[in-house]
């Protein structure tokens, strides 16, 4: 039996996928005091661990490794790293034996599963339940309306359904408010099309034309259930959204 060396603290939140079950919760790992690490952070940590390589060299190696992984996946290879295995996949249904690839129906995607090393590492992680998360503003679920998927993959140029609480964008037209996508380098891309639905618990958002890659979904609003907040509140989805 593995020895527990790490603890993930989690909040319980109502499961939005089971709307007919009143006492069904899902766990949300608390990210308080943590940030998403990028290659720059990883290179710094390797350097701090005692590597004799220069920081710039480490960062270059990491960036080049990512580039090679992307290229090999584009070529149709399966890639296995020390953390996970990437396997090419095409989503969508194919009607008839002579069906052709149709970008309006099919999407190139990846199956990503933990490696043996990562599965072993996860056995050293325990979980501490902090309780039921309060009724604050949050994004609980994002659904790609083009595919019906809730696994984090979204379609560039199509709609997503964003569910949670206190999400309504108000006041309408105020500068700095709205829905945004933040790419891996920190570039912020605003949603410029008017929201199809703008309610406290539900937004329907047209995804801008985005390059493939991971994005953070961000909602900025002054909405609350009574008077408007004096300062905008930023709400981010706790899992990355991926353009295949």
SVG drawing of the C-alpha trace seen along z (x, -y; Angstrom):
<svg xmlns="http://www.w3.org/2000/svg" viewBox="-35 -51 61 53">
<polyline fill="none" stroke="black" stroke-width="0.4" points="0.0,0.0 1.4,-3.4 2.3,-5.9 0.3,-9.2 2.7,-12.0 0.4,-14.7 -3.1,-16.0 -5.6,-17.5 -8.1,-19.7 -11.6,-19.6 -14.9,-21.4 -18.1,-19.6 -20.4,-21.2 -23.8,-20.2 -23.5,-18.0 -25.0,-19.9 -25.1,-16.8 -27.7,-15.1 -30.3,-17.8 -33.0,-15.3 -30.9,-14.2 -30.9,-16.7 -28.1,-15.4 -25.5,-14.5 -22.2,-16.3 -18.9,-16.4 -15.5,-17.3 -13.6,-20.5 -9.9,-20.5 -9.1,-23.8 -6.6,-25.9 -6.2,-28.5 -2.7,-29.7 -1.8,-27.8 -1.4,-28.7 -1.2,-26.9 2.5,-26.1 4.0,-26.8 7.4,-25.8 8.9,-29.0 8.0,-27.8 9.1,-24.2 12.5,-25.4 12.9,-27.6 12.0,-24.6 14.5,-22.4 17.2,-25.1 16.3,-25.5 16.6,-21.7 20.4,-21.9 20.6,-21.5 23.9,-22.9 22.1,-23.8 21.3,-27.5 17.7,-28.5 17.4,-29.6 18.7,-26.2 16.2,-24.4 13.3,-26.5 14.5,-26.0 14.6,-22.2 11.1,-22.1 9.7,-24.3 11.4,-22.2 10.1,-19.0 6.5,-20.4 7.0,-21.3 8.2,-17.8 5.3,-16.2 2.8,-18.4 4.4,-17.7 4.4,-13.9 0.8,-14.0 0.0,-15.9 1.6,-13.1 -0.6,-10.6 1.8,-9.1 0.9,-8.1 3.2,-9.8 4.0,-8.4 5.8,-10.7 6.6,-10.2 3.3,-11.9 0.7,-10.8 0.0,-9.1 -1.5,-11.0 -3.4,-9.1 -4.9,-10.6 -8.7,-10.4 -11.4,-11.7 -14.8,-12.5 -18.2,-12.5 -20.4,-10.0 -19.9,-8.6 -23.0,-7.7 -22.4,-5.0 -19.2,-3.1 -18.2,-5.8 -18.6,-8.7 -16.0,-11.5 -14.4,-13.7 -16.6,-16.8 -15.3,-19.6 -18.8,-20.6 -19.4,-17.1 -16.0,-15.7 -13.1,-16.9 -9.5,-15.8 -8.9,-15.3 -6.7,-13.5 -7.2,-10.8 -5.0,-11.6 -4.5,-9.1 -2.0,-9.1 1.2,-7.1 2.2,-4.2 4.5,-6.6 1.7,-9.2 -0.7,-6.5 1.9,-5.4 2.4,-9.0 -1.3,-9.6 -1.5,-6.7 0.6,-8.9 -2.2,-11.6 -4.8,-11.7 -8.0,-13.8 -9.3,-16.1 -12.9,-17.3 -13.3,-20.9 -17.1,-20.8 -19.8,-22.0 -18.7,-25.1 -20.7,-28.2 -23.1,-29.9 -20.6,-32.2 -20.0,-32.9 -18.6,-30.0 -18.5,-28.2 -19.5,-24.5 -19.9,-23.1 -19.1,-24.0 -20.8,-22.1 -19.8,-22.3 -23.2,-22.7 -21.7,-21.5 -20.7,-18.1 -22.6,-17.8 -19.3,-17.1 -18.5,-18.3 -14.9,-17.0 -13.3,-20.4 -13.0,-20.3 -14.8,-23.1 -15.4,-24.1 -13.8,-27.3 -16.5,-29.6 -19.4,-27.7 -21.5,-28.1 -20.7,-26.8 -23.2,-26.5 -21.7,-27.9 -23.5,-26.9 -22.8,-27.9 -24.0,-30.8 -23.9,-34.6 -22.6,-34.6 -24.9,-37.2 -22.9,-40.0 -24.2,-43.3 -24.2,-46.2 -24.6,-45.7 -22.0,-47.4 -19.7,-48.4 -16.0,-48.4 -14.0,-45.5 -17.0,-43.2 -17.8,-40.2 -16.5,-36.7 -12.9,-36.1 -10.6,-33.3 -7.0,-33.4 -4.4,-31.4 -1.4,-29.6 0.8,-32.7 -1.6,-35.0 -3.1,-36.7 -6.7,-37.6 -9.3,-37.2 -12.7,-38.8 -16.0,-37.4 -17.3,-40.2 -20.6,-38.6 -23.6,-39.4 -24.4,-36.5 -27.3,-34.4 -28.3,-33.8 -27.2,-35.9 -28.7,-34.7 -27.3,-34.3 -27.0,-30.5 -26.5,-30.1 -24.6,-31.8 -24.6,-30.8 -21.3,-32.1 -20.1,-32.2 -16.4,-31.0 -14.2,-33.3 -12.1,-31.9 -9.2,-30.5 -6.0,-28.7 -5.7,-25.1 -4.5,-24.8 -5.7,-25.2 -7.6,-28.3 -8.9,-29.5 -12.5,-30.7 -13.0,-33.9 -16.2,-35.8 -16.0,-39.4 -19.2,-40.9 -20.6,-43.1 -23.7,-40.9 -24.9,-39.9 -28.3,-38.9 -29.0,-42.3 -27.3,-45.5 -24.5,-45.6 -21.0,-45.0 -18.9,-48.2 -16.0,-46.4 -16.0,-43.8 -15.7,-40.1 -13.6,-37.7 -14.8,-34.1 -12.6,-31.4 -13.4,-27.8 -11.2,-25.6 -10.3,-23.3 -8.7,-24.3 -10.8,-24.3 -9.1,-22.8 -9.5,-23.8 -8.4,-20.5"/>
</svg>
